Amino acid sequence: MNKDEIKERETEILTFIYENKISLIRHIEGLFFGTYSRARNYLSALEDKGLLDSTSFKHFGGEKIYFMSYQGIQHLKSLGIDAARYKINEKELAHDAGVLDLLVYFMRHEKAVNFTTDYRLRRIRKKENGTYRIPDFIFTDRDNKSGFVEYQLADKPKDIIRGYINDYLSYYPSGFAKYFIVRPGKERLYHSLLSEMNVENFHVGTFDLEKGLVLYSGKSPILSGPGEMISPEAK
């Protein structure tokens, strides 16, 4: 890489971390590097430069969680990026890391080639004066088809879930693939609600790093290994 490419890569990674609040080493490995060690060394170097801070969280077995430092925020602002200081909410760390795990999975196994995550979606909605709830990320695949992913760990009443679904349906066209990734044991509830609401092209499932994406067919789960892609036709 020449100097301009090195700076561009640095800005891309810092912006990604800023827009997603946090990142673990495995997320940067999955999206930007080929090996864990390269990603670890790169993030360590950014921390040494003062552009990142890190902490550990028991949920991730003591693995480092990286987030933007004040100096890093100022650096992005100097590049013309509309960045602002933010706080890390420990209660949201498991969800935020899970969303990034899903994002990496979709980029690797669901043919996704680009994505727009929560932060950018919120900024878009703000500009459009929208007040709708938004999914965790939207994506486009190699066939130029689009979809959104909602990752939900919390227990929510049926009326709240219906509200989320209605918001998404009002904003995203019927052609979007709709993925609701939920906590194990909640698949039947979401599948039933989406069916009752006559939602088209939806997929309900669970996700973890070992099994990958497990879609629910309405009767039983459809299992796949982390290296296999589950196509919509499998449902």
VENKA-V793166 format. One record per helix or strand. SS is the DSSP state (h for helix, s for strand). FROM is the first residue (numbers start at 1). TO is the last residue. If there is no record, write none. Layout:
# VENKA-V793166
ss->[SS;SS]
from->[FROM;FROM]
to->[TO;TO]
This chain:
# VENKA-V793166
ss->[h;s;h;h;s;h;s;h;h;s;h;s;s;h;s;h;s;s;s;h]
from->[3;23;25;36;52;58;64;70;90;112;118;137;146;158;177;187;202;212;221;232]
to->[19;24;32;48;56;60;68;78;109;117;127;141;152;171;182;196;208;216;222;234]
